[in-house]
Amino acid sequence: MGKISSGAKAGLVGGLLVGVIAGGITYLQMTIFKEEYMNILREALEEAFEKYGAQLPSGMSLDQLVEMSYNTGRIWGSIGAIIVFIIIGVIVGLVYAVIYNKLPTKSPILKALTLTLAIYVVWTIISKTLVFSIGLPEPKTLPQWFIISGYIIGFIEYTLLGATMGALYYRWYVSIAE
């Protein structure tokens, strides 16, 4: 197997593994903290009705719309996590294969961790900056510990992606090429 295809394959498998875990975490988190999510949705919908003149669908109460939005978000948030991590895994795997020899250290796992954690930090900064620059409101009901736990979970997910990708790339390409 070639260098690029090994990187893509390692990223795909790593992304799928982390995506399934992230999807499960998303589902579990949304189930455990249902009331917090429902309050966030209620607040966002009330603001949309007030500011933008949005209206409830015919025959539906605000509570029904909040419940429906929550259930939809819980399912699609979990599925979306799987899809997003597969895409991230393949892209990062391709980049990893191309720049493998330029990354510091000799360990393929440390090389992959360097790349994935750098991407995590950059993405976190960009996404936070983007939210503020386009004027999206921060949810007012989101507790600080909830935000911090999201950063910790993201760090763990990207660490797992890097470790998996580095180990598989080593197994599928580096050990054979040596």
Legacy VTK file of the C-alpha trace (Angstrom):
# vtk DataFile Version 3.0
C-alpha trace
ASCII
DATASET POLYDATA
POINTS 178 float
0.000 0.000 0.000
1.349 3.446 -0.888
2.151 6.309 1.428
-0.890 8.441 0.565
-3.389 5.590 0.546
-2.007 4.324 3.873
-2.493 7.798 5.369
-6.044 8.067 4.028
-6.914 4.574 5.242
-5.396 5.190 8.709
-7.320 8.483 8.926
-10.540 6.811 7.789
-10.319 4.054 10.398
-9.213 6.483 13.122
-11.965 8.922 12.152
-14.588 6.181 12.168
-13.474 4.955 15.598
-13.431 8.445 17.102
-16.664 9.366 15.304
-18.520 6.429 16.825
-17.172 7.327 20.260
-17.977 11.037 19.769
-21.461 10.160 18.498
-22.062 8.023 21.569
-20.777 10.770 23.847
-23.015 13.315 22.124
-26.080 11.106 22.512
-25.268 10.307 26.139
-24.482 13.930 26.990
-27.683 15.188 25.416
-29.670 12.523 27.261
-28.103 13.216 30.654
-28.343 17.003 30.297
-31.714 17.059 28.553
-33.119 19.928 30.628
-30.098 22.159 29.933
-30.383 21.501 26.191
-34.136 22.081 26.260
-33.606 25.431 28.023
-31.009 26.466 25.426
-33.375 25.547 22.587
-36.321 27.286 24.253
-34.228 30.423 24.748
-33.008 30.406 21.142
-36.513 29.877 19.756
-38.043 32.587 21.965
-35.327 34.988 20.793
-36.030 34.083 17.163
-39.749 34.734 17.668
-39.091 38.090 19.341
-36.293 39.477 17.181
-37.111 38.077 13.776
-40.867 37.627 13.873
-40.657 33.856 13.440
-43.861 31.964 14.087
-44.672 28.540 15.434
-45.748 25.916 12.914
-49.532 25.657 12.728
-51.011 23.704 15.631
-47.707 23.331 17.482
-46.880 24.726 20.897
-43.459 26.070 21.855
-42.902 23.057 24.127
-43.672 20.650 21.286
-41.256 22.482 18.979
-38.538 22.451 21.654
-39.045 18.704 22.256
-38.993 17.945 18.534
-35.853 20.078 18.024
-34.135 18.379 20.947
-34.907 14.846 19.677
-33.815 15.729 16.165
-30.608 17.329 17.463
-29.781 14.344 19.658
-30.033 11.880 16.775
-28.476 14.021 14.029
-25.819 15.379 16.374
-24.657 11.826 16.980
-24.768 10.861 13.303
-23.096 14.150 12.384
-20.226 13.455 14.795
-19.510 10.181 12.984
-19.603 11.792 9.541
-17.503 14.795 10.581
-14.803 12.670 12.214
-14.593 10.375 9.172
-14.044 13.432 6.952
-11.548 14.966 9.400
-9.754 11.615 9.717
-9.310 11.149 5.972
-8.114 14.733 5.430
-5.722 14.635 8.402
-4.517 11.173 7.319
-3.672 12.499 3.851
-1.847 15.509 5.304
-0.040 13.232 7.761
1.188 10.968 4.973
2.471 13.919 2.954
4.311 15.659 5.827
5.259 12.556 7.838
9.043 12.977 7.410
8.873 16.688 8.249
7.188 16.170 11.627
9.431 16.157 14.717
10.289 12.973 16.653
10.818 9.481 15.334
7.668 7.958 16.801
4.789 7.759 14.286
2.272 8.079 17.123
3.921 11.242 18.491
4.076 12.645 14.953
0.339 12.012 14.516
-0.437 13.448 17.962
1.555 16.578 17.105
-0.514 17.050 13.953
-3.955 16.235 15.365
-3.531 18.300 18.533
-2.189 21.251 16.541
-5.282 21.008 14.332
-7.497 20.781 17.418
-5.997 23.942 18.946
-6.164 25.891 15.669
-9.727 24.730 14.957
-10.856 25.621 18.482
-9.434 29.132 18.150
-10.859 29.639 14.653
-14.334 28.385 15.561
-14.500 30.533 18.710
-13.263 33.590 16.794
-15.727 32.917 13.982
-18.662 32.788 16.398
-17.753 36.222 17.755
-16.909 37.775 14.370
-20.212 36.903 12.701
-22.209 37.902 15.742
-23.720 34.584 16.770
-24.910 34.798 20.347
-23.393 32.540 22.974
-26.124 30.532 24.712
-26.840 32.373 27.948
-27.831 29.253 29.845
-24.710 27.190 29.138
-22.801 26.563 32.380
-19.045 27.203 32.391
-18.249 23.606 33.410
-20.175 22.428 30.355
-18.000 24.492 28.027
-14.805 23.290 29.704
-15.917 19.662 29.550
-16.476 20.126 25.800
-12.869 21.261 25.369
-11.621 18.305 27.415
-13.712 15.811 25.441
-12.506 17.359 22.161
-8.902 17.093 23.313
-9.401 13.413 24.161
-11.097 12.733 20.814
-8.287 14.342 18.817
-5.699 12.535 20.955
-7.408 9.219 20.196
-7.563 10.105 16.497
-3.829 10.882 16.452
-2.835 7.771 18.379
-4.970 5.484 16.207
-3.886 7.112 12.967
-0.183 7.038 13.909
-0.290 3.381 14.938
-2.150 2.296 11.806
0.009 4.368 9.463
3.094 2.810 11.024
1.645 -0.668 10.623
0.429 -0.183 7.057
3.230 1.885 5.584
6.259 2.783 7.693
7.098 -0.694 9.002
6.796 -2.150 5.489
8.772 0.690 3.849
11.693 0.312 6.314
LINES 1 179
178 0 1 2 3 4 5 6 7 8 9 10 11 12 13 14 15 16 17 18 19 20 21 22 23 24 25 26 27 28 29 30 31 32 33 34 35 36 37 38 39 40 41 42 43 44 45 46 47 48 49 50 51 52 53 54 55 56 57 58 59 60 61 62 63 64 65 66 67 68 69 70 71 72 73 74 75 76 77 78 79 80 81 82 83 84 85 86 87 88 89 90 91 92 93 94 95 96 97 98 99 100 101 102 103 104 105 106 107 108 109 110 111 112 113 114 115 116 117 118 119 120 121 122 123 124 125 126 127 128 129 130 131 132 133 134 135 136 137 138 139 140 141 142 143 144 145 146 147 148 149 150 151 152 153 154 155 156 157 158 159 160 161 162 163 164 165 166 167 168 169 170 171 172 173 174 175 176 177
